Amino acid sequence: MSNSFGKLFRLTTFGESHGEAVGGVVDGYPAGIDIDLDFIQGELDRRKPGQSAITTARKEADKVEILSGVFEGKSTGCPIGFIVRNSNQRSSDYDNMKDVFRPSHADFTYNYKYGIRDHRGGGRSSARITISRCVGGALAKLALKRLDISVNAYTSQVGTIALDCDYRKYDLESAEENIVRCPDKAKAEEMIKLISEVKAEGDTIGGTITCVIKGCPAGLGEPEFDKLHAALGSAMLGINAVKGIEFGAGFGMSARRGSEVNDLFFNDNGRIATRTNNSGGIQGGISNGEDIYFRIAFKPIATLLKDQTTVNKDGEEVNLKAKGRHDPCVLPRAVPIVEAMAAMTILDQYLLSKTIKL
């Protein structure tokens, strides 16, 4: 099982949903970075369960403990170890799923691959494991802040309720002002209402998250097998429930002509820039200095609190009604996870870019 992410900036994670704790080790982190523990905890608080009526009711403090790699408030360049303890498990909620495979869930594939699975809360396949990514992402954000690079994500669609694709129309910081993390107040209210209705029915719903990276310098990414959008795509597709990603004008460009979508260069007061940004800030697999933006599609969460037909480990058809505390929509809590994976990817690519020229 691959549990590590990154090349120079590297995060290795451990833990299960209902185990003692989840945690990780960050290696390759630059020395001398101010480590703001309140900021790191704040990023975890954005992801933690029980934060609103439209998220899981599981209550966890998700208090991070930094074990190494920080001295007198600064990174030392040594591995940064951290842990977040689990305290509110209700493993009995999963007893009826011990020998049953939830439709569209990782239950079957984990069992088939390893011959054994931790059925409590999904074990290693649980979205709770993304805690470690949020800590790694918070550390990456602190380093990127020194480089004036920012990463902001927001909920841009829930079900059929969607924002305009042009992120420039919104104040991205305002996404944190509502529980669905949408920068359009009116649309946010519609989204919250829809999620509440879906939750009341014991069902789930999907949607999209948009991520915008500003201040990224030109030249990040490799021209062949490690293109920047490939690295970001891999990072995003590694998030639970993600089923698709598009950069810039994305799939919309497939039906248009080059003369309509080419980003024309011009001299912007001494800086080479583009008049449009259909490429999403990446050309030839390398950042061009414009905003990097992309949209990620999340499927509805697989665990429903309503009857579904499935099979057990013996292949017998059975009826399943899941118990427990589950999110009706992953998007509100996935926003900080998207930011974390983007931040770690950009920092890793930035460090890699410093290795190719003397």
C-alpha positions as a Markdown table, in Angstrom:
| # | Residue | x | y | z |
|---|---|---|---|---|
| 1 | Met | 0.0 | 0.0 | 0.0 |
| 2 | Ser | 1.5 | 3.4 | -1.0 |
| 3 | Asn | 1.3 | 5.7 | 1.9 |
| 4 | Ser | 3.7 | 8.5 | 0.8 |
| 5 | Phe | 3.2 | 11.5 | -1.3 |
| 6 | Gly | 5.7 | 13.8 | -3.0 |
| 7 | Lys | 9.3 | 13.7 | -4.1 |
| 8 | Leu | 11.4 | 16.3 | -2.2 |
| 9 | Phe | 8.6 | 17.5 | 0.0 |
| 10 | Arg | 7.3 | 14.1 | 1.2 |
| 11 | Leu | 4.4 | 13.2 | 3.4 |
| 12 | Thr | 4.0 | 9.6 | 4.8 |
| 13 | Thr | 0.7 | 8.9 | 6.6 |
| 14 | Phe | -0.6 | 6.2 | 9.0 |
| 15 | Gly | -3.7 | 5.3 | 10.9 |
| 16 | Glu | -7.3 | 4.1 | 10.5 |
| 17 | Ser | -10.7 | 5.7 | 11.1 |
| 18 | His | -11.4 | 3.8 | 14.4 |
| 19 | Gly | -7.8 | 3.1 | 15.4 |
| 20 | Glu | -5.9 | 4.9 | 18.2 |
| 21 | Ala | -4.8 | 7.8 | 16.1 |
| 22 | Val | -3.9 | 9.0 | 12.6 |
| 23 | Gly | -0.7 | 10.9 | 11.8 |
| 24 | Gly | 2.2 | 11.3 | 9.6 |
| 25 | Val | 5.8 | 12.4 | 8.9 |
| 26 | Val | 6.8 | 15.2 | 6.7 |
| 27 | Asp | 10.3 | 14.9 | 5.3 |
| 28 | Gly | 12.2 | 17.4 | 3.1 |
| 29 | Tyr | 10.6 | 20.5 | 4.7 |
| 30 | Pro | 12.8 | 23.6 | 4.4 |
| 31 | Ala | 14.4 | 24.8 | 7.6 |
| 32 | Gly | 13.7 | 28.2 | 9.1 |
| 33 | Ile | 10.0 | 28.4 | 8.3 |
| 34 | Asp | 7.9 | 30.0 | 11.1 |
| 35 | Ile | 5.5 | 27.2 | 12.2 |
| 36 | Asp | 2.2 | 28.7 | 13.3 |
| 37 | Leu | 0.5 | 26.0 | 15.3 |
| 38 | Asp | -2.7 | 28.0 | 15.5 |
| 39 | Phe | -2.9 | 28.1 | 11.7 |
| 40 | Ile | -2.3 | 24.4 | 11.4 |
| 41 | Gln | -5.0 | 23.7 | 13.9 |
| 42 | Gly | -7.3 | 26.1 | 12.1 |
| 43 | Glu | -6.8 | 24.1 | 8.9 |
| 44 | Leu | -7.8 | 20.9 | 10.7 |
| 45 | Asp | -10.8 | 22.6 | 12.2 |
| 46 | Arg | -12.0 | 23.4 | 8.7 |
| 47 | Arg | -11.9 | 19.6 | 7.9 |
| 48 | Lys | -13.1 | 18.1 | 11.2 |
| 49 | Pro | -16.5 | 16.4 | 11.6 |
| 50 | Gly | -19.4 | 17.8 | 13.5 |
| 51 | Gln | -18.9 | 21.4 | 12.4 |
| 52 | Ser | -22.4 | 22.0 | 11.1 |
| 53 | Ala | -25.8 | 20.5 | 10.5 |
| 54 | Ile | -24.9 | 19.3 | 7.0 |
| 55 | Thr | -21.8 | 17.3 | 8.0 |
| 56 | Thr | -21.4 | 14.0 | 10.0 |
| 57 | Ala | -22.4 | 14.3 | 13.6 |
| 58 | Arg | -19.2 | 12.5 | 14.8 |
| 59 | Lys | -17.5 | 14.8 | 17.4 |
| 60 | Glu | -13.7 | 14.9 | 17.3 |
| 61 | Ala | -11.4 | 17.6 | 18.7 |
| 62 | Asp | -8.8 | 16.7 | 16.0 |
| 63 | Lys | -6.1 | 18.3 | 18.1 |
| 64 | Val | -2.7 | 18.0 | 16.4 |
| 65 | Glu | 0.4 | 17.2 | 18.4 |
| 66 | Ile | 3.7 | 18.0 | 16.7 |
| 67 | Leu | 6.3 | 15.5 | 17.8 |
| 68 | Ser | 9.5 | 16.5 | 16.1 |
| 69 | Gly | 11.1 | 18.8 | 13.5 |
| 70 | Val | 10.2 | 22.1 | 15.2 |
| 71 | Phe | 12.3 | 24.1 | 17.6 |
| 72 | Glu | 11.6 | 27.5 | 19.1 |
| 73 | Gly | 8.7 | 28.0 | 16.6 |
| 74 | Lys | 10.7 | 27.2 | 13.5 |
| 75 | Ser | 11.2 | 24.2 | 11.3 |
| 76 | Thr | 14.6 | 22.6 | 11.8 |
| 77 | Gly | 14.9 | 20.7 | 8.5 |
| 78 | Cys | 14.4 | 17.4 | 10.3 |
| 79 | Pro | 11.4 | 15.2 | 9.8 |
| 80 | Ile | 8.2 | 16.7 | 11.2 |
| 81 | Gly | 6.2 | 14.0 | 13.0 |
| 82 | Phe | 2.7 | 14.6 | 14.1 |
| 83 | Ile | -0.3 | 12.7 | 15.5 |
| 84 | Val | -4.1 | 13.3 | 15.9 |
| 85 | Arg | -5.8 | 11.0 | 18.3 |
| 86 | Asn | -9.2 | 9.4 | 17.7 |
| 87 | Ser | -11.6 | 9.8 | 20.6 |
| 88 | Asn | -15.2 | 9.4 | 19.4 |
| 89 | Gln | -15.4 | 6.1 | 17.6 |
| 90 | Arg | -18.6 | 4.2 | 17.6 |
| 91 | Ser | -17.4 | 0.9 | 16.0 |
| 92 | Ser | -20.6 | -0.9 | 16.8 |
| 93 | Asp | -22.4 | 1.2 | 14.2 |
| 94 | Tyr | -20.5 | -0.9 | 11.6 |
| 95 | Asp | -21.3 | -4.4 | 13.0 |
| 96 | Asn | -23.9 | -5.0 | 10.3 |
| 97 | Met | -21.4 | -4.1 | 7.6 |
| 98 | Lys | -18.7 | -6.5 | 8.8 |
| 99 | Asp | -19.3 | -9.1 | 6.1 |
| 100 | Val | -21.3 | -7.0 | 3.7 |
| 101 | Phe | -19.9 | -4.8 | 0.8 |
| 102 | Arg | -21.5 | -1.3 | 0.6 |
| 103 | Pro | -22.4 | -0.5 | -3.0 |
| 104 | Ser | -19.8 | 1.8 | -4.7 |
| 105 | His | -17.6 | 1.7 | -1.6 |
| 106 | Ala | -14.0 | 0.5 | -1.1 |
| 107 | Asp | -15.2 | -2.4 | 1.0 |
| 108 | Phe | -15.1 | -4.9 | -1.8 |
| 109 | Thr | -11.9 | -3.7 | -3.5 |
| 110 | Tyr | -10.0 | -3.6 | -0.2 |
| 111 | Asn | -11.1 | -7.0 | 0.8 |
| 112 | Tyr | -10.3 | -8.4 | -2.7 |
| 113 | Lys | -6.9 | -6.9 | -2.8 |
| 114 | Tyr | -5.7 | -7.6 | 0.7 |
| 115 | Gly | -7.9 | -10.5 | 1.8 |
| 116 | Ile | -8.7 | -8.6 | 5.0 |
| 117 | Arg | -10.2 | -5.2 | 5.9 |
| 118 | Asp | -11.0 | -3.1 | 8.9 |
| 119 | His | -14.7 | -2.6 | 8.6 |
| 120 | Arg | -14.9 | 0.0 | 11.4 |
| 121 | Gly | -15.6 | 3.3 | 9.7 |
| 122 | Gly | -13.9 | 2.0 | 6.5 |
| 123 | Gly | -10.6 | 1.7 | 8.2 |
| 124 | Arg | -7.8 | 3.0 | 6.0 |
| 125 | Ser | -10.3 | 3.9 | 3.2 |
| 126 | Ser | -12.1 | 6.4 | 5.4 |
| 127 | Ala | -12.0 | 10.1 | 4.6 |
| 128 | Arg | -10.7 | 10.5 | 8.2 |
| 129 | Ile | -7.3 | 9.6 | 6.9 |
| 130 | Thr | -7.2 | 13.0 | 5.1 |
| 131 | Ile | -6.4 | 14.6 | 8.5 |
| 132 | Ser | -2.7 | 13.9 | 7.8 |
| 133 | Arg | -3.0 | 15.6 | 4.4 |
| 134 | Cys | -4.5 | 18.7 | 6.0 |
| 135 | Val | -1.5 | 18.9 | 8.4 |
| 136 | Gly | 1.0 | 18.4 | 5.6 |
| 137 | Gly | -1.0 | 21.0 | 3.5 |
| 138 | Ala | -1.0 | 23.5 | 6.3 |
| 139 | Leu | 2.8 | 23.2 | 6.6 |
| 140 | Ala | 3.1 | 23.6 | 2.8 |
| 141 | Lys | 0.9 | 26.7 | 3.0 |
| 142 | Leu | 3.2 | 28.2 | 5.6 |
| 143 | Ala | 6.2 | 27.7 | 3.3 |
| 144 | Leu | 4.3 | 29.0 | 0.2 |
| 145 | Lys | 3.4 | 32.1 | 2.1 |
| 146 | Arg | 7.1 | 33.0 | 2.1 |
| 147 | Leu | 6.9 | 32.9 | -1.7 |
| 148 | Asp | 3.6 | 34.9 | -1.9 |
| 149 | Ile | 1.8 | 31.9 | -3.3 |
| 150 | Ser | -1.8 | 31.4 | -2.2 |
| 151 | Val | -4.2 | 28.4 | -2.6 |
| 152 | Asn | -8.0 | 28.9 | -2.3 |
| 153 | Ala | -10.7 | 26.4 | -3.0 |
| 154 | Tyr | -14.5 | 26.6 | -2.7 |
| 155 | Thr | -17.7 | 24.7 | -3.4 |
| 156 | Ser | -18.8 | 25.6 | -6.9 |
| 157 | Gln | -21.6 | 23.1 | -7.4 |
| 158 | Val | -23.9 | 20.9 | -5.4 |
| 159 | Gly | -26.2 | 18.7 | -7.5 |
| 160 | Thr | -27.5 | 20.9 | -10.2 |
| 161 | Ile | -26.9 | 24.2 | -8.2 |
| 162 | Ala | -23.8 | 25.7 | -9.8 |
| 163 | Leu | -21.8 | 28.9 | -9.8 |
| 164 | Asp | -20.5 | 30.6 | -12.9 |
| 165 | Cys | -17.2 | 29.0 | -13.9 |
| 166 | Asp | -15.3 | 32.3 | -13.8 |
| 167 | Tyr | -13.8 | 32.4 | -10.3 |
| 168 | Arg | -12.8 | 36.0 | -10.8 |
| 169 | Lys | -16.4 | 37.0 | -10.2 |
| 170 | Tyr | -16.1 | 36.0 | -6.5 |
| 171 | Asp | -14.4 | 37.0 | -3.3 |
| 172 | Leu | -12.8 | 33.6 | -2.6 |
| 173 | Glu | -12.1 | 34.4 | 1.0 |
| 174 | Ser | -15.8 | 34.8 | 1.6 |
| 175 | Ala | -16.3 | 31.1 | 1.0 |
| 176 | Glu | -15.5 | 30.6 | 4.7 |
| 177 | Glu | -18.5 | 32.7 | 5.8 |
| 178 | Asn | -21.0 | 29.9 | 5.3 |
| 179 | Ile | -21.1 | 26.2 | 6.2 |
| 180 | Val | -21.1 | 24.9 | 2.6 |
| 181 | Arg | -18.0 | 27.0 | 1.7 |
| 182 | Cys | -19.4 | 28.8 | -1.3 |
| 183 | Pro | -18.5 | 32.4 | -2.1 |
| 184 | Asp | -21.9 | 33.2 | -3.5 |
| 185 | Lys | -24.3 | 33.8 | -0.5 |
| 186 | Ala | -27.5 | 33.2 | -2.4 |
| 187 | Lys | -26.2 | 30.0 | -4.1 |
| 188 | Ala | -24.8 | 28.8 | -0.7 |
| 189 | Glu | -28.3 | 29.0 | 0.8 |
| 190 | Glu | -29.7 | 26.9 | -2.0 |
| 191 | Met | -26.9 | 24.4 | -1.6 |
| 192 | Ile | -27.4 | 24.1 | 2.1 |
| 193 | Lys | -31.2 | 23.6 | 1.6 |
| 194 | Leu | -30.6 | 20.9 | -0.9 |
| 195 | Ile | -28.0 | 19.0 | 1.3 |
| 196 | Ser | -30.4 | 19.2 | 4.2 |
| 197 | Glu | -33.2 | 17.7 | 2.2 |
| 198 | Val | -30.9 | 14.9 | 0.9 |
| 199 | Lys | -29.7 | 14.2 | 4.4 |
| 200 | Ala | -33.3 | 14.0 | 5.7 |
| 201 | Glu | -34.0 | 11.3 | 3.1 |
| 202 | Gly | -30.9 | 9.2 | 4.2 |
| 203 | Asp | -29.4 | 9.9 | 0.8 |
| 204 | Thr | -26.2 | 11.7 | -0.4 |
| 205 | Ile | -25.3 | 14.1 | -3.2 |
| 206 | Gly | -22.2 | 15.1 | -5.2 |
| 207 | Gly | -20.8 | 18.3 | -6.7 |
| 208 | Thr | -17.6 | 20.1 | -7.7 |
| 209 | Ile | -14.9 | 22.1 | -6.0 |
| 210 | Thr | -12.9 | 24.8 | -7.7 |
| 211 | Cys | -9.3 | 25.5 | -6.7 |
| 212 | Val | -7.3 | 28.7 | -7.6 |
| 213 | Ile | -3.5 | 29.0 | -7.1 |
| 214 | Lys | -2.2 | 32.6 | -7.3 |
| 215 | Gly | 1.4 | 33.8 | -7.4 |
| 216 | Cys | 2.8 | 30.6 | -8.8 |
| 217 | Pro | 6.0 | 31.5 | -10.8 |
| 218 | Ala | 6.5 | 30.3 | -14.3 |
| 219 | Gly | 8.6 | 27.2 | -14.8 |
| 220 | Leu | 7.1 | 24.7 | -12.4 |
| 221 | Gly | 6.5 | 21.2 | -13.7 |
| 222 | Glu | 8.4 | 18.8 | -15.9 |
| 223 | Pro | 7.8 | 18.7 | -19.7 |
| 224 | Glu | 7.4 | 14.9 | -20.1 |
| 225 | Phe | 6.0 | 12.5 | -17.5 |
| 226 | Asp | 5.7 | 14.8 | -14.5 |
| 227 | Lys | 3.7 | 17.6 | -16.1 |
| 228 | Leu | 2.4 | 20.1 | -13.5 |
| 229 | His | -1.2 | 19.4 | -14.3 |
| 230 | Ala | -0.5 | 15.6 | -14.1 |
| 231 | Ala | 1.0 | 16.1 | -10.7 |
| 232 | Leu | -2.0 | 18.1 | -9.5 |
| 233 | Gly | -4.4 | 15.7 | -11.2 |
| 234 | Ser | -2.8 | 12.8 | -9.3 |
| 235 | Ala | -3.0 | 14.6 | -6.1 |
| 236 | Met | -6.7 | 15.4 | -6.5 |
| 237 | Leu | -7.7 | 12.0 | -7.8 |
| 238 | Gly | -6.1 | 10.5 | -4.7 |
| 239 | Ile | -8.8 | 12.3 | -2.6 |
| 240 | Asn | -11.7 | 10.1 | -1.5 |
| 241 | Ala | -14.8 | 10.3 | -3.8 |
| 242 | Val | -13.0 | 12.3 | -6.6 |
| 243 | Lys | -14.0 | 11.2 | -10.0 |
| 244 | Gly | -12.7 | 13.8 | -12.4 |
| 245 | Ile | -10.7 | 17.0 | -12.9 |
| 246 | Glu | -10.4 | 19.7 | -15.6 |
| 247 | Phe | -8.0 | 22.6 | -15.9 |
| 248 | Gly | -8.8 | 26.0 | -17.3 |
| 249 | Ala | -11.6 | 25.9 | -19.9 |
| 250 | Gly | -11.2 | 22.1 | -19.7 |
| 251 | Phe | -13.6 | 19.8 | -21.6 |
| 252 | Gly | -15.3 | 22.9 | -23.0 |
| 253 | Met | -12.3 | 23.4 | -25.3 |
| 254 | Ser | -12.8 | 20.1 | -27.1 |
| 255 | Ala | -15.7 | 21.5 | -29.1 |
| 256 | Arg | -14.0 | 24.8 | -30.0 |
| 257 | Arg | -11.3 | 26.0 | -32.5 |
| 258 | Gly | -7.7 | 26.9 | -31.6 |
| 259 | Ser | -8.4 | 30.5 | -32.7 |
| 260 | Glu | -11.1 | 30.7 | -30.1 |
| 261 | Val | -9.2 | 29.3 | -27.1 |
| 262 | Asn | -5.5 | 30.1 | -27.7 |
| 263 | Asp | -4.1 | 32.3 | -24.9 |
| 264 | Leu | -2.4 | 35.2 | -26.7 |
| 265 | Phe | 0.8 | 36.6 | -25.2 |
| 266 | Phe | 1.3 | 40.3 | -24.7 |
| 267 | Asn | 3.8 | 42.6 | -22.9 |
| 268 | Asp | 2.1 | 43.7 | -19.6 |
| 269 | Asn | 4.4 | 46.5 | -18.5 |
| 270 | Gly | 7.5 | 44.4 | -18.9 |
| 271 | Arg | 6.0 | 41.1 | -17.9 |
| 272 | Ile | 5.0 | 38.5 | -20.5 |
| 273 | Ala | 1.4 | 37.7 | -19.8 |
| 274 | Thr | -1.6 | 36.1 | -21.6 |
| 275 | Arg | -4.8 | 38.0 | -22.4 |
| 276 | Thr | -7.0 | 35.0 | -21.6 |
| 277 | Asn | -6.3 | 32.0 | -19.4 |
| 278 | Asn | -8.1 | 29.1 | -21.0 |
| 279 | Ser | -5.0 | 27.0 | -20.3 |
| 280 | Gly | -5.5 | 27.3 | -16.5 |
| 281 | Gly | -2.0 | 28.6 | -15.9 |
| 282 | Ile | -0.3 | 25.6 | -17.3 |
| 283 | Gln | 1.1 | 25.1 | -20.9 |
| 284 | Gly | 3.2 | 22.2 | -22.0 |
| 285 | Gly | 3.0 | 20.8 | -18.5 |
| 286 | Ile | 4.8 | 23.8 | -17.0 |
| 287 | Ser | 3.3 | 26.8 | -15.2 |
| 288 | Asn | 3.3 | 30.0 | -17.2 |
| 289 | Gly | 2.9 | 32.5 | -14.3 |
| 290 | Glu | -0.9 | 33.0 | -14.7 |
| 291 | Asp | -3.4 | 31.8 | -12.1 |
| 292 | Ile | -3.6 | 28.0 | -12.0 |
| 293 | Tyr | -7.2 | 27.0 | -11.7 |
| 294 | Phe | -9.1 | 23.7 | -11.9 |
| 295 | Arg | -12.4 | 22.0 | -11.0 |
| 296 | Ile | -12.7 | 18.6 | -9.3 |
| 297 | Ala | -15.8 | 16.4 | -9.5 |
| 298 | Phe | -16.9 | 14.5 | -6.4 |
| 299 | Lys | -19.3 | 11.7 | -6.5 |
| 300 | Pro | -22.1 | 11.2 | -3.9 |
| 301 | Ile | -20.8 | 9.5 | -0.8 |
| 302 | Ala | -21.4 | 5.7 | -1.0 |
| 303 | Thr | -22.8 | 5.1 | 2.5 |
| 304 | Leu | -26.5 | 5.7 | 2.5 |
| 305 | Leu | -28.9 | 5.6 | 5.5 |
| 306 | Lys | -31.5 | 3.9 | 3.4 |
| 307 | Asp | -32.0 | 0.4 | 2.0 |
| 308 | Gln | -29.7 | -0.9 | -0.8 |
| 309 | Thr | -29.3 | -4.3 | -2.2 |
| 310 | Thr | -25.7 | -5.8 | -2.2 |
| 311 | Val | -23.9 | -9.0 | -1.5 |
| 312 | Asn | -21.9 | -10.4 | 1.5 |
| 313 | Lys | -18.5 | -11.9 | 1.4 |
| 314 | Asp | -20.0 | -15.2 | 0.4 |
| 315 | Gly | -21.6 | -13.7 | -2.6 |
| 316 | Glu | -25.1 | -14.0 | -1.2 |
| 317 | Glu | -27.5 | -11.2 | -2.1 |
| 318 | Val | -28.6 | -9.2 | 1.0 |
| 319 | Asn | -30.3 | -6.0 | 1.9 |
| 320 | Leu | -28.3 | -3.3 | 3.7 |
| 321 | Lys | -29.3 | -0.2 | 5.6 |
| 322 | Ala | -26.2 | 1.5 | 7.0 |
| 323 | Lys | -26.0 | 2.9 | 10.5 |
| 324 | Gly | -23.7 | 5.5 | 11.9 |
| 325 | Arg | -22.8 | 9.1 | 11.3 |
| 326 | His | -22.0 | 10.0 | 7.7 |
| 327 | Asp | -21.7 | 13.1 | 5.6 |
| 328 | Pro | -24.6 | 13.6 | 3.2 |
| 329 | Cys | -22.3 | 15.7 | 1.0 |
| 330 | Val | -18.5 | 15.6 | 1.1 |
| 331 | Leu | -17.9 | 19.0 | -0.4 |
| 332 | Pro | -17.9 | 21.3 | 2.7 |
| 333 | Arg | -15.2 | 19.3 | 4.4 |
| 334 | Ala | -13.3 | 18.5 | 1.2 |
| 335 | Val | -12.5 | 22.1 | 0.4 |
| 336 | Pro | -9.5 | 22.2 | 2.9 |
| 337 | Ile | -8.4 | 18.8 | 1.7 |
| 338 | Val | -8.2 | 20.1 | -1.9 |
| 339 | Glu | -6.2 | 23.1 | -0.8 |
| 340 | Ala | -3.9 | 20.9 | 1.2 |
| 341 | Met | -3.1 | 18.6 | -1.7 |
| 342 | Ala | -2.6 | 21.5 | -4.1 |
| 343 | Ala | -0.3 | 23.3 | -1.6 |
| 344 | Met | 1.8 | 20.2 | -1.1 |
| 345 | Thr | 2.1 | 19.6 | -4.9 |
| 346 | Ile | 3.1 | 23.2 | -5.6 |
| 347 | Leu | 5.7 | 23.3 | -2.8 |
| 348 | Asp | 7.2 | 20.0 | -4.0 |
| 349 | Gln | 7.3 | 21.2 | -7.6 |
| 350 | Tyr | 8.9 | 24.5 | -6.5 |
| 351 | Leu | 11.6 | 22.6 | -4.6 |
| 352 | Leu | 12.2 | 20.4 | -7.6 |
| 353 | Ser | 12.5 | 23.4 | -9.9 |
| 354 | Lys | 15.5 | 24.5 | -7.8 |
| 355 | Thr | 17.4 | 21.4 | -8.7 |
| 356 | Ile | 17.7 | 21.8 | -12.5 |
| 357 | Lys | 19.9 | 25.0 | -12.8 |
| 358 | Leu | 23.1 | 26.0 | -11.1 |
